[in-house]
Amino acid sequence: MACHEIAGLRLGLMEVLGVKNEAERQHELAELGTVANQPGPVRSMCGAKDLATLKQFYEGAVAALEARVSATRSDDPKLPYLRTLVVLTKKVDLDLAHQIEGLTHLYRDLDEMHDFVHEIYPAE
């Protein structure tokens, strides 16, 4: 069993953050297997160039997972794992949203601090 949503998100974060660790990259690609080459949100996450796009694709992957869980028979032995994966992906989604929110605050604060410096030292 593979956590495709998490592996895809890690590959996307590696891209966005500029992480150049080939061993980690290969590990995540191995986790994805053929899913890395199939059209869909998981493959799209792997090459995301910004956080907003990465989050959008991640949400798409989670929605697909939730649809898979709802279509899984109640006696399927994979169902408990899939349900646990839904909980994990929800937690990761919340964490990702908080990280993006924190960076957005930093971005706004930088502008405010820049303006404040110019209040103290007016531009000539």
N, C-alpha and C positions, 0 to 999 in steps of 0.2 A: 504494500500500500504506500502511496506517495502523497505528500502534501504539496500538490502542484501549485496551489495558490501562494503558499509561503515561499516555495522555491522561486516562482516567477517574481514575487515581490522582492526577494533578495537580489535577484539578477537586475531588476529595475533599479533598486537602490544603489547597487554597485555602479551602474551606468550614471545615475544622477549625481552621486557623490564622488565619482571619479576613482573608485576603488579599483586598483589594478592587481588583483590577486587571482592569478590564473588557476591555482589549485582550488580555490573556493568556487570560482566560476565553473570549472569542470565538474565539481561535486554537485552543484545545483543543476547543471545541465543533465547529469546522470540521473538525478532525482526526477527530472521531468521526462526523460526518455523521449519518446516520439511526440509527446505533447508540445515540446519546444518548437516543433516544426508545423504543427497543425494550426490553421487559422482560428483565431479566437482571442479572448482577453488575456489568457496566460501567456501566449506567444507575444502579444502586444506589450505586456508588462516588461518583458525581457529587454526591449529596446527603447523604453520610454526615455525621453530627453528632459522632462521636467516633472516636478512633484505633482502638479495638478493633473497631468495626463496619467501619471503612474497611479494616482488615487482613483481616477475614473476607471481605468482598466482593472484595478484590484476590485473595485466594487462590482464590476461586471463578472469577474471570476467568482466572487462570493455569491452573487445572484445565481450563477450557473450551478454552483455547489448546492445551494439551497434547493434549487429545482431538482437536482439529482437526488437529494435526500428525500424530498417529498414524493418522488416517483419510485423510491426503493421500497420493496416489499417488507413488511414488518418482521418476517422470519429470515431475512437476509442476514447472514453472519457479519457482513461489513457495516450494517446499520449503526451499531454503537460507535464504531470508529468514525463514521461519517458525521454522526451527531456531535461527537467530540470535536471534530475538525470545524464544524460550524461555530462552536463556542470559541475555539482558538482564533478563527478568522475574524470573529466579531471583536474580540479583545484587541487583536492587531489593528483592525480598522479604527477603533477608538484611539489607540496609541498613535497611529499614523496621523489622524486628524489633529491630535494634540500637538504633535511635532510640527505640523504645517502651521497650526495656529501660533505656536511659539515663534517660529521663524517669521511669520507675518507681523507679529508684534515687534520683533527685532527690527524688521525693515521699516516699520512706521516710527519706531523710537529713534532710529538713526536720523530720519528726516527731522524729527522734532529737536533732537540734540544739535543737529547742524544749524537749524534756525536759531536755537538758543545761543550758540557760539557767536553767530552773527549779530545777535542782540547785544552781546557784550562787546564784541569787536566788529563794528559795522564795516561792511565792504566799502572800499574806497573807490 
